[in-house]
Amino acid sequence: MGYRLLTTRQGDMRRIALLDEKRLLEYYQENAEETSVVGSVILGRVERVLPDVKAAFVKIGLKLNGFLPLKEAESFHKTCGSASLMSGQDILVQVKKAPKGGKGAFLTRDIAFPGQYVLLMPNNRFVGMSKRIECAEDRQRAKRIGEKIAGDRFGVIVRHAALFASEQDVVEEAETLWQRWLEISQKSTCIKAPALMYSEPEMTDVLLRDYSARHEIAQEQGDEAWQHARVDTQLSEALGRRVELSDGGSLIIDEREALQTIDVNSGRLVKAQDGMSLALMENLSAVDEIARQIRLRNLSGIILIDFIDMDTEAERQQVLEKLSQAVADDRVKNVIHGFTRLGILEMTRKRTGDSLRDLLTEPCGACRESGRIKRG
């Protein structure tokens, strides 16, 4: 299955759209003066350490100090120890989540450099593989490749794409990422904090890196391709609460401060088929669009999905399995936790930036921010 990567310019802004045939899957905006800080490695300075909340605030050169948990992954502490941080100390950190509202960036000392074939982690020695690698034989092969290239120098997660590349290409990429870390580490000893040490490449390069091993990607530029693909129309539709489904049903999507909710409403189906209940058929038919909307709207954090009530655990398991498959291609990490006692599906998705709503709209001052208006 191929993807289309469209780009166009609107003033100083570069607009980027990723499509599966005609359906818009992801949308990004890049402004030369407002680059994303997610993934950046920064030499920061510890401003305050708060043992009671097990965190530190770190000066990283932004308006708000970054929030750094004192506890990292066990593999990090096994390698780097658990020595206490001190105010005034300079440390290398990476931005995991961008600042939002009145909250500063979320930071980590367990730095990771993503490549097409591997994710390299210089501050731990964990060797693992992508969850997309399911076959036992492939997992053994990935583990062997990871152990070979890491050589107890760094940690590494072997990505699914590595299985379709030559071992030499995987080794060379890992060595390039390792050299990047060595240069950053050395440079950090002779400059003043706070200082930006590394930032992620342009979004088009990130998308090619993350998807080209699994999909053929056709790149197109200009307004004609953009308009022909109805990108702006699909963006406008994605800003609404209601999404119409092909079977006559609908989704109601609400973004809230603490969580996101998706409600599945029944459609015009009146008769079950193939031995399935009507509720199961309608829920299964909604799954692909649910996964697309989560990805397109860049929903993150806690996501609750209220499917139409099903009678058996076997039916709920079918919905879980299809949803897992539907979100598997998303380059952003999704974790499906299962159904609650009330029959609500719980999942989480890593926050990598603003949601589509926050990117394209702003709170309306005239109605005390209960509504939203388009930016600019």
C-alpha positions as a printed NumPy array, in Angstrom:
array([[  0.   ,   0.   ,   0.   ],
       [  1.458,   3.323,  -1.07 ],
       [  1.424,   6.71 ,   0.62 ],
       [  1.396,  10.209,  -0.847],
       [  3.458,  12.949,   0.807],
       [  2.239,  16.373,  -0.274],
       [  3.857,  19.705,   0.532],
       [  2.889,  23.275,  -0.246],
       [  3.692,  26.747,   1.051],
       [  1.409,  29.368,   2.529],
       [  3.473,  32.478,   3.148],
       [  6.34 ,  31.534,   5.471],
       [  4.596,  28.31 ,   6.456],
       [  5.308,  24.911,   4.962],
       [  2.294,  22.587,   5.009],
       [  2.706,  18.809,   4.92 ],
       [  0.057,  16.15 ,   4.336],
       [  0.388,  12.363,   4.408],
       [ -2.338,  10.475,   2.561],
       [ -3.317,   6.862,   1.968],
       [ -4.675,   7.117,  -1.564],
       [ -7.263,   9.902,  -1.065],
       [ -7.664,   9.778,   2.735],
       [ -5.749,  12.293,   4.811],
       [ -3.836,  10.494,   7.583],
       [ -1.504,  13.105,   9.077],
       [ -1.025,  16.867,   8.797],
       [  1.833,  19.142,   9.897],
       [  2.861,  22.786,   9.669],
       [  6.403,  24.084,   9.839],
       [  7.357,  27.701,  10.339],
       [ 11.007,  28.668,  10.099],
       [ 10.638,  30.762,  13.251],
       [  8.699,  28.159,  15.272],
       [ 10.382,  24.774,  14.991],
       [  9.274,  21.847,  17.14 ],
       [ 11.422,  21.028,  20.152],
       [ 10.25 ,  17.414,  20.491],
       [ 13.228,  15.088,  20.147],
       [ 15.739,  17.885,  20.698],
       [ 18.778,  17.208,  22.88 ],
       [ 19.619,  20.157,  25.109],
       [ 22.382,  20.911,  27.57 ],
       [ 20.259,  22.163,  30.452],
       [ 20.929,  23.519,  33.909],
       [ 19.075,  22.228,  36.953],
       [ 17.198,  25.104,  38.589],
       [ 15.356,  23.289,  41.38 ],
       [ 15.166,  19.74 ,  42.673],
       [ 11.91 ,  18.725,  44.361],
       [ 12.417,  15.389,  46.15 ],
       [  8.789,  15.311,  47.35 ],
       [  7.468,  15.248,  43.772],
       [ 10.468,  13.238,  42.54 ],
       [ 11.278,  15.732,  39.816],
       [ 13.528,  18.622,  38.886],
       [ 12.967,  21.794,  36.914],
       [ 15.608,  22.358,  34.254],
       [ 16.482,  25.564,  32.419],
       [ 16.527,  24.655,  28.707],
       [ 16.385,  28.013,  26.953],
       [ 12.598,  28.192,  26.585],
       [ 10.131,  30.5  ,  28.331],
       [  9.227,  27.789,  30.837],
       [ 11.64 ,  25.454,  32.568],
       [ 11.382,  21.803,  31.597],
       [ 10.009,  19.114,  33.936],
       [ 12.41 ,  16.225,  34.525],
       [ 11.349,  13.133,  36.543],
       [ 14.121,  11.877,  38.792],
       [ 13.262,   8.259,  38.032],
       [ 14.053,   6.928,  34.568],
       [ 13.866,   3.441,  33.098],
       [ 15.611,   0.767,  35.153],
       [ 18.048,   0.133,  32.298],
       [ 19.124,   3.803,  32.469],
       [ 19.874,   3.706,  36.189],
       [ 21.762,   0.409,  35.826],
       [ 24.084,   2.173,  33.399],
       [ 24.235,   5.719,  34.755],
       [ 23.509,   5.134,  38.431],
       [ 21.036,   6.961,  40.656],
       [ 23.11 ,   9.862,  41.937],
       [ 21.023,  12.815,  43.096],
       [ 20.742,  15.877,  40.899],
       [ 21.886,  19.207,  42.323],
       [ 20.797,  22.773,  41.623],
       [ 23.203,  24.428,  39.196],
       [ 24.237,  21.113,  37.655],
       [ 24.512,  20.897,  33.871],
       [ 22.905,  17.829,  32.304],
       [ 22.018,  16.579,  28.839],
       [ 18.27 ,  16.055,  28.424],
       [ 15.893,  15.277,  25.575],
       [ 12.439,  16.773,  25.048],
       [  9.777,  14.036,  25.074],
       [  6.724,  16.314,  25.1  ],
       [  6.497,  19.907,  23.932],
       [  5.399,  22.714,  26.273],
       [  1.624,  23.086,  26.408],
       [ -0.427,  25.764,  28.084],
       [  1.232,  26.64 ,  31.36 ],
       [  3.28 ,  23.443,  31.468],
       [  6.917,  23.293,  30.458],
       [  8.456,  20.637,  28.23 ],
       [  8.599,  17.081,  29.581],
       [ 12.214,  15.905,  29.662],
       [ 14.235,  12.727,  29.996],
       [ 17.88 ,  11.868,  30.579],
       [ 17.382,   8.531,  28.809],
       [ 18.149,   9.991,  25.382],
       [ 17.116,   8.126,  22.215],
       [ 18.042,   8.711,  18.58 ],
       [ 15.57 ,   7.198,  16.08 ],
       [ 16.771,   5.891,  12.759],
       [ 15.03 ,   4.001,  10.002],
       [ 16.267,   0.636,  11.304],
       [ 17.15 ,   1.158,  14.963],
       [ 16.458,   3.36 ,  17.953],
       [ 19.778,   4.004,  19.682],
       [ 19.891,   4.787,  23.428],
       [ 23.387,   5.885,  24.528],
       [ 22.636,   5.998,  28.26 ],
       [ 21.503,   2.425,  28.766],
       [ 22.381,  -1.085,  27.594],
       [ 18.917,  -2.504,  26.902],
       [ 18.599,  -4.504,  23.678],
       [ 15.078,  -5.06 ,  22.372],
       [ 12.909,  -4.998,  19.285],
       [  9.786,  -3.362,  17.925],
       [  6.425,  -4.805,  18.967],
       [  5.633,  -4.987,  15.258],
       [  8.045,  -7.924,  15.045],
       [  5.734, -10.768,  16.044],
       [  7.212, -13.938,  14.516],
       [  9.414, -15.812,  17.021],
       [ 12.083, -16.451,  14.379],
       [ 12.155, -12.773,  13.381],
       [ 12.389, -11.721,  17.023],
       [ 15.398, -13.981,  17.551],
       [ 17.046, -12.542,  14.454],
       [ 16.334,  -8.975,  15.577],
       [ 17.75 ,  -9.714,  19.036],
       [ 20.914, -11.14 ,  17.495],
       [ 21.361,  -8.097,  15.253],
       [ 20.788,  -5.745,  18.19 ],
       [ 23.307,  -7.464,  20.439],
       [ 25.878,  -7.527,  17.654],
       [ 25.706,  -3.832,  16.791],
       [ 25.384,  -2.631,  20.399],
       [ 28.419,  -4.527,  21.634],
       [ 27.65 ,  -3.359,  25.207],
       [ 28.386,   0.241,  24.126],
       [ 24.79 ,   1.459,  24.045],
       [ 21.2  ,   0.3  ,  24.153],
       [ 19.233,  -0.354,  20.987],
       [ 15.744,  -1.252,  19.825],
       [ 15.672,  -2.954,  16.439],
       [ 12.822,  -1.611,  14.314],
       [ 10.636,  -3.743,  12.059],
       [ 12.229,  -2.146,   8.975],
       [ 15.587,  -3.708,   9.883],
       [ 14.258,  -7.122,   8.858],
       [ 13.982,  -5.908,   5.257],
       [ 17.42 ,  -4.288,   5.059],
       [ 20.908,  -5.702,   4.778],
       [ 22.692,  -6.192,   8.076],
       [ 25.429,  -3.867,   6.85 ],
       [ 22.923,  -1.03 ,   6.355],
       [ 21.613,  -1.538,   9.89 ],
       [ 25.139,  -1.54 ,  11.318],
       [ 26.1  ,   1.606,   9.427],
       [ 23.021,   3.482,  10.622],
       [ 23.679,   2.501,  14.24 ],
       [ 27.291,   3.664,  13.959],
       [ 26.158,   7.009,  12.514],
       [ 23.772,   7.512,  15.438],
       [ 26.488,   6.507,  17.916],
       [ 28.916,   9.024,  16.432],
       [ 26.223,  11.692,  16.745],
       [ 26.057,  10.998,  20.48 ],
       [ 29.829,  11.03 ,  20.92 ],
       [ 30.026,  14.44 ,  19.234],
       [ 27.201,  15.823,  21.387],
       [ 28.727,  14.429,  24.568],
       [ 32.138,  15.907,  23.807],
       [ 30.765,  19.302,  22.766],
       [ 28.673,  19.562,  25.939],
       [ 31.825,  19.746,  28.073],
       [ 32.966,  23.041,  26.593],
       [ 29.857,  25.188,  26.126],
       [ 27.551,  27.099,  28.448],
       [ 24.081,  25.855,  29.388],
       [ 21.376,  26.127,  28.233],
       [ 22.332,  25.159,  24.693],
       [ 20.649,  23.23 ,  21.887],
       [ 22.814,  20.257,  20.962],
       [ 20.619,  18.459,  18.425],
       [ 17.178,  18.854,  16.871],
       [ 15.052,  16.531,  14.767],
       [ 15.159,  16.995,  10.963],
       [ 12.337,  18.503,   8.909],
       [  9.018,  16.672,   9.146],
       [  9.176,  15.384,   5.584],
       [ 12.46 ,  13.658,   6.426],
       [ 10.968,  12.243,   9.632],
       [  7.97 ,  10.829,   7.762],
       [ 10.195,   9.261,   5.1  ],
       [ 12.385,   7.774,   7.819],
       [  9.462,   6.291,   9.726],
       [  7.329,   5.028,   6.841],
       [  9.466,   4.397,   3.748],
       [ 10.468,   0.889,   4.817],
       [  6.794,  -0.17 ,   4.98 ],
       [  5.28 ,   1.903,   2.182],
       [  6.174,   3.269,  -1.204],
       [  5.926,   7.042,  -0.796],
       [  5.211,   9.352,  -3.712],
       [  6.271,  12.939,  -3.027],
       [  4.367,  15.802,  -4.661],
       [  4.622,  19.561,  -4.308],
       [  2.393,  22.507,  -5.138],
       [ -1.15 ,  23.768,  -4.787],
       [ -2.625,  21.722,  -7.622],
       [ -1.86 ,  18.368,  -5.975],
       [ -2.973,  19.78 ,  -2.613],
       [ -6.325,  20.925,  -3.943],
       [ -6.906,  17.77 ,  -5.974],
       [ -6.425,  15.696,  -2.804],
       [ -9.013,  17.846,  -0.967],
       [ -6.606,  18.307,   1.942],
       [ -8.201,  21.508,   3.253],
       [-11.681,  20.006,   3.016],
       [-10.582,  16.948,   4.977],
       [ -8.929,  19.175,   7.575],
       [-12.155,  21.133,   8.041],
       [-14.083,  17.893,   8.475],
       [-11.565,  16.705,  11.073],
       [-12.21 ,  19.806,  13.189],
       [-15.847,  18.848,  13.707],
       [-17.245,  16.728,  16.528],
       [-19.248,  14.433,  14.281],
       [-17.791,  11.997,  11.758],
       [-20.154,  10.163,   9.43 ],
       [-19.488,   6.461,   8.779],
       [-20.182,   4.552,   5.563],
       [-22.832,   2.336,   7.184],
       [-24.874,   5.327,   8.337],
       [-23.418,   5.365,  11.834],
       [-21.3  ,   8.137,  13.278],
       [-18.523,   9.004,  15.698],
       [-18.75 ,  11.848,  18.205],
       [-15.253,  13.007,  19.176],
       [-14.588,  15.38 ,  22.074],
       [-11.202,  16.694,  23.17 ],
       [-10.97 ,  17.519,  26.854],
       [ -8.254,  18.737,  29.172],
       [ -7.681,  15.406,  30.904],
       [ -8.73 ,  12.908,  28.225],
       [-10.268,  12.406,  24.785],
       [-13.569,  10.588,  24.174],
       [-14.995,   8.856,  21.103],
       [-18.632,   7.697,  21.063],
       [-19.762,   5.161,  18.448],
       [-23.381,   5.591,  17.31 ],
       [-25.297,   2.905,  15.428],
       [-26.11 ,   3.231,  11.742],
       [-28.692,   1.899,   9.319],
       [-27.718,  -1.772,   9.623],
       [-30.746,  -3.705,  10.814],
       [-29.716,  -7.314,  10.302],
       [-26.646,  -9.181,  11.495],
       [-24.591, -11.223,   9.048],
       [-22.128, -14.13 ,   9.159],
       [-23.214, -15.146,  12.63 ],
       [-22.139, -11.805,  14.143],
       [-24.345,  -9.663,  16.325],
       [-25.445,  -6.304,  14.983],
       [-23.428,  -4.48 ,  17.662],
       [-20.243,  -6.351,  16.726],
       [-20.711,  -5.629,  13.011],
       [-21.195,  -1.919,  13.606],
       [-18.26 ,  -1.69 ,  16.008],
       [-15.919,  -3.499,  13.614],
       [-17.   ,  -1.255,  10.745],
       [-16.13 ,   1.827,  12.857],
       [-12.634,   0.74 ,  13.918],
       [-10.66 ,   1.837,  10.839],
       [-12.142,   5.335,  10.912],
       [-11.541,   5.585,  14.664],
       [ -7.861,   4.775,  14.131],
       [ -7.631,   7.286,  11.285],
       [ -9.287,  10.067,  13.292],
       [ -6.989,   9.501,  16.28 ],
       [ -3.972,   9.745,  13.993],
       [ -5.221,  12.674,  11.896],
       [ -6.352,  14.728,  14.884],
       [ -3.145,  13.765,  16.732],
       [ -5.132,  12.847,  19.824],
       [ -2.927,  11.914,  22.756],
       [ -2.927,  10.947,  26.392],
       [ -5.927,   8.992,  27.672],
       [ -8.444,   8.073,  24.974],
       [-11.79 ,   6.466,  25.914],
       [-13.905,   4.797,  23.204],
       [-17.563,   4.045,  23.934],
       [-18.386,   1.25 ,  21.503],
       [-21.941,  -0.038,  21.067],
       [-22.593,  -2.512,  23.9  ],
       [-21.566,  -6.097,  23.112],
       [-22.796,  -9.199,  24.891],
       [-19.719, -11.42 ,  25.084],
       [-16.046, -11.231,  25.891],
       [-15.315, -12.941,  22.569],
       [-16.923, -10.038,  20.695],
       [-14.987,  -7.467,  22.694],
       [-11.789,  -9.38 ,  21.93 ],
       [-12.506,  -9.179,  18.189],
       [-12.843,  -5.403,  18.454],
       [ -9.611,  -5.185,  20.464],
       [ -7.709,  -7.21 ,  17.882],
       [ -8.987,  -5.164,  14.942],
       [ -8.207,  -1.88 ,  16.702],
       [ -4.686,  -3.117,  17.472],
       [ -4.184,  -3.863,  13.782],
       [ -5.695,  -0.528,  12.736],
       [ -3.321,   1.576,  14.876],
       [ -0.252,  -0.566,  14.132],
       [  0.909,   1.6  ,  11.219],
       [  0.857,   4.801,  13.268],
       [  4.437,   5.973,  13.84 ],
       [  3.326,   7.34 ,  17.231],
       [  3.132,   4.798,  20.047],
       [ -0.36 ,   3.551,  20.932],
       [ -1.134,   1.297,  23.898],
       [ -4.534,  -0.415,  24.064],
       [ -5.397,  -1.281,  27.669],
       [ -8.723,  -3.063,  27.158],
       [-12.327,  -2.643,  28.264],
       [-13.374,  -1.313,  31.658],
       [-16.161,  -2.822,  33.768],
       [-18.51 ,  -0.322,  32.154],
       [-17.572,  -1.521,  28.675],
       [-15.466,   1.534,  27.757],
       [-12.273,   0.832,  25.822],
       [ -9.195,   2.502,  27.291],
       [ -6.103,   3.346,  25.268],
       [ -3.263,   5.818,  25.414],
       [ -1.243,   7.536,  22.698],
       [  2.064,   9.323,  23.129],
       [  1.909,  13.106,  22.85 ],
       [  4.302,  14.426,  20.212],
       [  2.924,  17.91 ,  19.664],
       [ -0.272,  19.916,  19.37 ],
       [ -3.497,  18.222,  18.384],
       [ -4.923,  19.204,  15.014],
       [ -7.522,  21.302,  16.848],
       [ -4.88 ,  23.237,  18.783],
       [ -2.75 ,  23.606,  15.656],
       [ -5.496,  25.107,  13.482],
       [ -7.821,  26.826,  15.969],
       [ -7.727,  28.916,  19.135],
       [-10.181,  29.498,  21.995],
       [-12.862,  32.083,  21.262],
       [-12.585,  35.023,  23.646],
       [-16.127,  36.199,  22.912],
       [-17.69 ,  33.063,  24.441],
       [-15.245,  32.743,  27.342],
       [-13.257,  30.09 ,  25.483],
       [-16.113,  27.577,  25.327],
       [-15.844,  27.617,  21.522],
       [-12.994,  27.755,  19.039],
       [-12.175,  29.835,  15.972],
       [ -9.723,  29.19 ,  13.143],
       [ -6.306,  30.766,  13.486],
       [ -5.229,  33.597,  11.228]])
